[in-house]
Amino acid sequence: MSRGRQLISLFLTMMKIGLFSFGGGYAMLALVETELVSKKRWIGKEEFLDMVAISESTPGPLAINSATYIGYRLAGVIGALTATAAVVLPSFTILFAISFFFDAFLSFSYVAYAFQGIRVCVVFLILSAGFGMLKSVRRHPLELTILGATFLGMLLTSLFAVDFSSIFYILIGGAAGLFVFLLFRIKRGKGGTET
């Protein structure tokens, strides 16, 4: 595929994701996975999970970070700019148009009912993406330990109304993974060619 056609395909795919991603970053994960992993096969399941982890760990919205990552992965800086612009364009256009008559728009009872329906759908999309990612997690003791500890920590902080940012879970999980990696590397260095 030529570079021009690849950029057009990237732009249209990311625009589709931006146009149909109701509910923000987590709700769009199922659509992103379907488009990038299943249909286009631009990345594999493992890299998709890595992309989500990187996108969540860096500043900015998940959708934009993911688009920038996949664009750069496929076509360098031009691809990153193209994908980022494409994923932002639908939301920007819709919000810009709505801003002219926002108050009148919200006063329609049909709009309020539509938003109630969308909220339920967004919860389903987030759960669907979460279960899909959960199935893709490797069954390795480190991953399972971090997953269990994070789940338990989030459950306890929610039950006891403790204010603990999700950023700390990401940082602690990253630190634990790095610590175990360094531990294995040191162990391997001492053991010579041991695996």
C-alpha positions as CSV (number, residue, x, y, z in Angstrom):
1,M,0.0,0.0,0.0
2,S,1.4,3.4,-1.0
3,R,2.1,6.0,1.7
4,G,-0.7,8.3,0.5
5,R,-3.3,5.5,0.6
6,Q,-2.1,4.4,4.0
7,L,-2.5,7.9,5.4
8,I,-6.0,8.1,3.9
9,S,-6.9,4.7,5.4
10,L,-5.5,5.9,8.7
11,F,-7.4,9.1,8.6
12,L,-10.7,7.5,7.8
13,T,-10.3,4.7,10.4
14,M,-9.4,7.2,13.2
15,M,-12.2,9.5,12.1
16,K,-14.7,6.6,12.4
17,I,-13.4,5.9,15.9
18,G,-13.7,9.6,16.8
19,L,-17.2,9.8,15.4
20,F,-18.6,6.7,17.1
21,S,-16.8,6.7,20.4
22,F,-19.4,7.9,22.8
23,G,-18.4,8.0,26.5
24,G,-14.7,8.9,26.3
25,G,-11.6,6.8,26.3
26,Y,-12.6,3.6,28.0
27,A,-15.8,3.3,26.1
28,M,-13.9,3.5,22.8
29,L,-11.5,0.7,23.6
30,A,-13.8,-2.0,22.1
31,L,-14.2,-0.1,18.9
32,V,-10.4,0.7,18.7
33,E,-9.6,-3.0,19.2
34,T,-12.1,-4.1,16.6
35,E,-10.8,-1.6,14.0
36,L,-7.0,-1.8,14.7
37,V,-6.6,-5.4,15.7
38,S,-9.4,-7.4,14.1
39,K,-10.2,-5.5,10.9
40,K,-7.0,-3.7,9.8
41,R,-4.5,-5.9,11.6
42,W,-2.2,-2.9,12.1
43,I,-1.3,-4.2,15.6
44,G,-1.6,-7.4,17.5
45,K,-3.4,-8.1,20.8
46,E,-0.3,-7.8,22.9
47,E,0.7,-4.5,21.3
48,F,-2.9,-3.2,21.7
49,L,-2.6,-3.8,25.5
50,D,0.8,-2.0,25.5
51,M,-0.7,0.9,23.6
52,V,-3.6,1.2,26.1
53,A,-1.1,1.1,29.0
54,I,1.1,3.8,27.4
55,S,-1.9,5.9,26.4
56,E,-3.2,5.8,30.0
57,S,0.2,6.4,31.5
58,T,0.9,9.6,29.6
59,P,-0.8,13.0,30.0
60,G,-3.9,13.6,27.8
61,P,-7.0,11.8,26.7
62,L,-6.8,8.1,26.0
63,A,-8.3,8.5,22.5
64,I,-5.8,11.1,21.4
65,N,-2.8,9.3,22.9
66,S,-3.9,6.0,21.2
67,A,-4.4,7.8,17.8
68,T,-1.0,9.4,18.1
69,Y,0.7,6.1,19.0
70,I,-0.9,4.1,16.1
71,G,-0.3,7.0,13.6
72,Y,3.4,7.2,14.6
73,R,3.7,3.4,14.5
74,L,2.3,3.2,11.0
75,A,3.6,6.4,9.3
76,G,5.9,8.3,11.5
77,V,5.3,11.9,12.5
78,I,2.9,12.6,9.6
79,G,0.9,9.5,10.6
80,A,0.7,10.7,14.2
81,L,-0.5,14.2,13.1
82,T,-3.0,12.6,10.7
83,A,-4.4,10.1,13.2
84,T,-4.6,12.7,16.0
85,A,-6.4,15.2,13.8
86,A,-8.8,12.6,12.5
87,V,-9.9,11.3,16.0
88,V,-10.4,14.9,17.3
89,L,-12.2,16.3,14.2
90,P,-15.7,14.7,14.7
91,S,-15.9,15.7,18.4
92,F,-14.7,19.2,17.7
93,T,-17.1,19.7,14.9
94,I,-20.1,18.3,16.8
95,L,-19.4,20.3,20.0
96,F,-18.7,23.5,18.0
97,A,-22.1,23.1,16.2
98,I,-23.9,22.3,19.5
99,S,-22.3,25.3,21.3
100,F,-24.4,27.7,19.2
101,F,-27.7,26.4,20.6
102,F,-26.6,24.3,23.6
103,D,-29.2,25.6,26.1
104,A,-32.0,25.1,23.6
105,F,-30.6,21.7,22.7
106,L,-30.6,20.4,26.3
107,S,-34.2,21.7,26.9
108,F,-35.7,19.1,24.5
109,S,-37.0,16.2,26.4
110,Y,-36.0,13.8,23.6
111,V,-32.4,14.8,24.0
112,A,-32.5,14.1,27.7
113,Y,-34.0,10.7,27.1
114,A,-31.3,10.0,24.4
115,F,-28.6,10.9,26.9
116,Q,-30.0,8.5,29.4
117,G,-29.9,5.7,26.8
118,I,-26.4,6.7,25.8
119,R,-25.2,6.5,29.4
120,V,-26.4,2.9,29.7
121,C,-24.7,2.0,26.5
122,V,-21.4,3.6,27.6
123,V,-21.4,1.5,30.8
124,F,-21.8,-1.6,28.6
125,L,-19.0,-0.5,26.2
126,I,-16.6,0.1,29.1
127,L,-17.4,-3.3,30.7
128,S,-17.0,-5.0,27.3
129,A,-13.6,-3.4,26.7
130,G,-12.5,-4.3,30.3
131,F,-13.5,-7.9,29.9
132,G,-11.9,-8.1,26.5
133,M,-8.6,-6.8,27.9
134,L,-8.9,-9.0,31.0
135,K,-9.1,-12.1,28.7
136,S,-6.0,-10.9,26.8
137,V,-3.8,-10.5,30.0
138,R,-1.1,-13.2,30.2
139,R,-1.6,-15.7,33.0
140,H,1.8,-14.9,34.6
141,P,2.1,-14.6,38.4
142,L,3.3,-11.0,38.2
143,E,0.4,-9.8,36.0
144,L,-2.1,-11.7,38.1
145,T,-0.7,-10.4,41.4
146,I,-0.7,-6.8,40.1
147,L,-4.3,-7.3,38.7
148,G,-5.5,-8.7,42.0
149,A,-3.8,-6.1,44.2
150,T,-5.1,-3.3,42.0
151,F,-8.7,-4.7,42.1
152,L,-8.5,-5.1,45.9
153,G,-7.0,-1.7,46.4
154,M,-9.7,0.0,44.2
155,L,-12.4,-1.9,46.0
156,L,-11.2,-1.0,49.5
157,T,-10.6,2.7,48.6
158,S,-14.2,2.8,47.2
159,L,-15.8,1.0,50.2
160,F,-14.0,3.2,52.7
161,A,-14.2,6.4,50.6
162,V,-10.5,6.9,50.6
163,D,-9.2,9.5,48.1
164,F,-6.5,7.6,46.1
165,S,-5.8,8.6,42.5
166,S,-5.8,5.9,39.9
167,I,-2.5,7.4,38.7
168,F,-0.8,5.9,41.7
169,Y,-2.1,2.4,40.7
170,I,-0.4,2.9,37.3
171,L,2.8,4.1,38.9
172,I,2.9,1.3,41.5
173,G,2.1,-1.3,38.8
174,G,4.9,0.1,36.5
175,A,7.3,0.1,39.4
176,A,6.5,-3.4,40.4
177,G,7.0,-4.6,36.8
178,L,10.3,-2.8,36.5
179,F,11.5,-4.1,39.9
180,V,10.7,-7.8,38.9
181,F,12.4,-7.2,35.5
182,L,15.6,-5.9,37.2
183,L,15.5,-8.7,39.7
184,F,15.3,-11.4,37.0
185,R,18.1,-9.6,35.1
186,I,20.4,-9.5,38.1
187,K,19.6,-13.2,38.8
188,R,20.3,-14.1,35.2
189,G,23.6,-12.2,35.4
190,K,24.7,-14.1,38.4
191,G,23.6,-17.4,37.0
192,G,25.5,-16.9,33.7
193,T,23.5,-18.4,30.8
194,E,20.7,-19.8,33.0
195,T,17.1,-19.2,31.9
